[in-house]
């Protein structure tokens, strides 16, 4: 288990559509262990595999930051099967240090995924939990939270984005 550098905005891997995971082998287990170490060190809420440079369909959520439960939720080949409502809330991303913007997303979401033991599960989420699931699923599709902003909001942070891109290059 080792921490990995978190990929910053500007790295092309963040724009890749991640590949499904066919088999939960030792390579995937090691990847997830490294992601957990990385997320805990960064004290973040969620992390997708491509944020550590691996374009595979897995993300993790530190649920203790949501409801105080001590669970690291591992979501392999996740899908959102249902969403409802709409809510605007401030959002950030470990690949965009120092940038926080209000983003509108569904208020509730239903997730289907596979855990590290290969068992399929379903979770109904609202509030910050739903937001985290939707944010991380976006990552696996090469989509970033800034894509949800209005062109005006993006313009207002364009200098910060440019600076990040130059650091990532
Ligand atoms: Zn993110």
Boltz pocket constraint, residues with backbone or C-beta under 6 A from the ligand:
constraints:
  - pocket:
      binder: B
      contacts: [[A, 46], [A, 92], [A, 93], [A, 94], [A, 95], [A, 135], [A, 139]]
      max_distance: 6.0
